[in-house]
Amino acid sequence: MLKKGGKFLAVTIYDKPCKAIKVYKLMNRLFPTIINYKPIKLVKTLNKARFKILRASLYKLPTIITVASNGPPKNK
């Protein structure tokens, strides 16, 4: 739960075809209790919850860093 105007940050795996994802999926099949691979559509989910997406970046690794806000802070 966030205060009004709070920010949410998540680092997630970007599910795109590449060697790193193939290795990650294989590791999940071999070691499902250690490596958990369940992709979610984070930006879509946050948009549905009416969060404003402030940044969604893709880096060299198949990762997305997403920062979202639930609106401007309440005036006191």
Steps between C-alpha positions, in 0.01 A plus 500: 500500500633844408420842636341732247785618279713202598733332252531133415818350355538152356779322317358223284617268226403601149358195324655529157677235297870509588767268640466632855126425509554152355756428774267642766208283378725193498618573854137535607419157358804344670472685832140624538532555875800731452431676167145626454401597147149641477491801268240767570395801298599749769445826310159379379407392853610834649308692233188299585546600864517864382868551578689754294809337348795732555770286341532159339853433379660206328869443567749259339381221728142393431372719783252781530517754781153646552417797720135589546311755707146489635447872447603830654544520879203617708520859623524518879 
